[in-house]
């Protein structure tokens, strides 16, 4: 967890007592975490926000343009001839689920702002429902990716949550030994984007993005998700690449 020190009276940054590193192991751990923090800071400075509020690297080479074009080309028959589309595929736009609620005073923290745990819980509940509706059986939660709170949420704000299945991973088998075969059930990767909407000023702001992964315990197969647009294709490929880098790290 990463937290910011902000006194309720001033709501400005406050000094934090430095750590006293006494052993080589502590110094090595400190340096490793500091390097990760710096890497994430650089990554945050390179993100932009698309119309759906999803972060992507500004540089177009971050996602292979040829791969995006190829993926979009695969979608055209499903868009133009839906009656003849592959029954084992579904458009990303067709997996979308939404929720909206007004933030109440009982959910505020010591800073008089909405407690981040409430946003995480509501995002999880919507992601679970999205995965349940997608696969037709109760999913099993296995992980949530790093959560970053981009902007504060105030009491009385209208919070809009939008969830969709970004991609799926089919059932996999691996041989742990000559006798043991490991079977991993299909996985559903759900993205939840939280917006604060202020209808009186016609303003919408992205405050959070969540990535959650669910298993389908009794599932043999899972439908493949196809992007509904080139922006969806970029987001899908960027997320798949990020997950692959994280799993191989």
C-alpha positions in Angstrom: 0.0 0.0 0.0 1.1 3.6 -0.7 -0.3 6.4 1.3 0.1 10.2 1.3 0.5 12.2 4.6 -2.0 15.0 4.5 -3.1 16.6 7.8 -6.9 17.2 7.8 -6.5 20.9 8.7 -4.3 21.9 5.8 -4.8 19.0 3.3 -1.3 19.7 2.1 1.7 17.3 2.0 3.3 16.7 5.4 6.8 15.5 6.2 7.2 11.8 6.9 9.8 10.4 9.3 12.6 8.7 7.3 13.3 5.0 7.7 16.4 3.9 9.5 18.0 1.1 7.4 20.1 -1.1 9.6 20.9 -4.2 7.6 22.0 -5.0 4.0 18.7 -6.8 3.5 16.7 -3.7 4.5 18.8 -1.5 2.2 18.4 -3.8 -0.7 14.6 -4.0 -0.2 14.4 -0.2 0.1 16.4 0.3 -3.1 14.2 -2.2 -5.0 11.0 -0.6 -3.9 12.3 2.9 -4.6 13.2 1.8 -8.1 9.7 0.4 -8.6 8.2 3.7 -7.4 10.3 5.7 -9.8 9.4 3.4 -12.6 5.7 3.8 -11.9 6.1 7.6 -11.6 7.6 7.6 -15.1 4.9 5.4 -16.4 2.2 7.6 -15.0 3.7 10.6 -16.7 3.4 8.9 -20.1 -0.3 8.0 -19.9 -3.2 9.7 -21.6 -6.9 9.3 -21.3 -9.2 8.2 -24.1 -12.9 8.8 -24.4 -13.7 5.8 -22.2 -11.2 6.9 -19.5 -8.7 4.1 -20.0 -5.0 4.8 -19.7 -2.7 4.1 -22.6 0.8 5.1 -23.4 1.0 8.2 -25.5 3.5 6.8 -27.9 1.7 4.9 -30.7 4.5 2.3 -30.9 3.5 1.2 -27.4 0.9 -1.0 -29.1 1.8 -2.7 -32.4 -0.3 -1.0 -35.1 -0.2 -4.0 -37.3 -1.6 -6.2 -34.5 -4.3 -3.7 -33.9 -5.3 -3.6 -37.6 -5.3 -7.4 -37.7 -7.5 -7.7 -34.7 -9.9 -5.0 -36.0 -10.1 -6.9 -39.3 -11.2 -10.0 -37.5 -14.1 -8.1 -35.9 -15.6 -6.8 -39.1 -17.7 -9.9 -40.0 -19.2 -9.9 -36.5 -20.1 -6.2 -36.8 -21.4 -6.3 -40.4 -22.9 -9.8 -40.4 -23.8 -10.6 -36.8 -26.1 -13.5 -37.8 -23.1 -15.3 -39.3 -20.6 -14.5 -36.6 -18.8 -17.1 -34.6 -21.0 -18.2 -31.7 -17.9 -18.6 -29.5 -17.0 -14.9 -29.8 -18.6 -11.8 -28.3 -18.1 -8.1 -28.9 -16.5 -6.2 -26.0 -19.3 -3.6 -26.1 -21.8 -6.4 -25.5 -20.2 -7.3 -22.2 -20.6 -3.8 -20.7 -22.4 -3.3 -17.4 -22.9 -0.1 -15.5 -23.8 1.3 -12.1 -24.3 4.7 -10.5 -24.7 6.0 -7.0 -24.4 9.2 -5.0 -21.6 9.2 -2.4 -22.9 9.5 1.2 -21.4 11.2 4.3 -21.1 7.9 6.2 -18.5 6.8 3.6 -16.1 9.7 4.2 -12.6 9.3 5.6 -10.6 11.6 7.9 -10.0 14.0 5.0 -13.8 14.4 4.6 -13.5 12.6 1.2 -14.9 9.3 0.2 -13.0 6.3 1.5 -11.1 4.5 -1.2 -12.2 1.1 0.1 -15.8 1.9 -0.9 -14.8 2.5 -4.5 -12.8 -0.8 -4.5 -15.8 -2.7 -3.1 -18.2 -1.2 -5.5 -15.8 -1.9 -8.4 -15.4 -5.5 -7.3 -19.1 -6.1 -7.0 -19.7 -4.8 -10.5 -16.8 -6.7 -11.9 -18.1 -9.9 -10.3 -21.6 -9.4 -11.7 -20.1 -8.6 -15.2 -18.0 -11.9 -15.1 -21.1 -13.8 -13.8 -23.3 -12.6 -16.6 -20.5 -13.3 -19.1 -19.7 -16.9 -18.3 -23.0 -18.1 -16.9 -21.6 -19.6 -13.7 -20.3 -18.1 -10.5 -16.8 -16.8 -11.1 -14.0 -17.1 -8.5 -12.0 -14.0 -7.8 -8.2 -14.5 -8.0 -6.5 -11.1 -8.3 -6.8 -7.4 -8.7 -4.1 -5.4 -10.4 -2.5 -2.2 -8.9 -5.2 0.4 -7.9 -4.3 4.0 -8.4 -6.6 6.8 -7.1 -6.2 9.6 -9.7 -8.5 12.2 -8.2 -10.4 12.5 -4.9 -14.1 11.8 -4.6 -16.2 14.1 -2.5 -19.3 13.6 -0.5 -22.3 14.1 -2.7 -20.5 13.2 -5.9 -22.3 11.1 -8.5 -20.1 8.1 -9.2 -20.6 6.2 -12.5 -19.0 2.8 -12.7 -18.6 1.0 -16.1 -17.3 -2.5 -16.4 -16.5 -4.7 -19.4 -14.6 -7.9 -20.2 -11.3 -6.9 -21.8 -10.3 -10.4 -22.8 -10.4 -14.0 -21.7 -7.9 -16.8 -21.2 -8.9 -20.3 -22.3 -8.5 -23.4 -20.3 -4.8 -24.4 -20.0 -2.9 -27.6 -19.1 0.7 -27.9 -18.1 2.8 -30.9 -17.1 4.4 -30.5 -13.7 6.0 -33.9 -14.1 5.7 -37.0 -16.2 2.7 -38.1 -14.1 1.1 -34.8 -12.9 -0.9 -32.6 -15.2 -2.0 -29.2 -13.9 -5.2 -27.8 -15.3 -6.0 -24.1 -15.0 -9.6 -23.2 -15.6 -10.6 -20.4 -18.0 -10.1 -16.8 -16.9 -12.1 -13.6 -17.4 -10.3 -10.3 -17.2 -12.6 -7.4 -16.3 -11.9 -3.7 -16.4 -13.9 -1.2 -14.3 -13.6 2.5 -14.9 -15.0 5.0 -12.3 -16.1 8.4 -13.3 -17.3 11.3 -11.2 -20.1 13.1 -13.1 -21.3 16.6 -12.3 -24.4 17.1 -14.5 -24.9 20.7 -13.3 -21.6 21.7 -14.9 -21.6 19.1 -17.7 -18.3 17.7 -16.4 -17.1 14.1 -16.2 -13.8 13.0 -14.7 -12.1 9.6 -14.5 -11.1 8.9 -10.9 -10.1 5.2 -10.9 -9.4 2.3 -13.1 -9.5 -1.3 -11.8 -8.4 -4.5 -13.4 -9.8 -7.7 -11.8 -9.3 -11.3 -12.9 -11.8 -14.2 -12.2 -11.6 -18.0 -12.7 -14.4 -20.0 -14.1 -14.0 -23.0 -11.7 -16.3 -25.5 -13.6 -15.8 -24.0 -17.1 -14.4 -26.1 -19.9 -14.5 -23.3 -22.5 -14.9 -19.5 -22.5 -16.0 -17.2 -25.3 -13.3 -15.0 -26.9 -13.9 -11.3 -26.6 -13.5 -9.2 -29.8 -12.9 -5.4 -29.7 -15.7 -3.2 -30.9 -13.4 -0.5 -32.2 -9.7 0.3 -32.8 -9.5 2.0 -29.4 -10.9 -1.2 -27.8 -8.2 -3.2 -29.7 -5.4 -1.0 -28.4 -6.7 -1.2 -24.9 -7.0 -5.0 -25.1 -3.5 -5.6 -26.5 -1.9 -3.1 -24.1 -3.6 -4.9 -21.1 -2.6 -8.3 -22.4 1.0 -7.2 -22.9 1.1 -5.6 -19.4 -0.3 -8.8 -17.8 2.3 -10.9 -19.8 5.2 -8.7 -18.6 3.9 -8.9 -15.0 3.5 -12.7 -15.1 7.0 -13.2 -16.5 8.7 -10.9 -14.1 
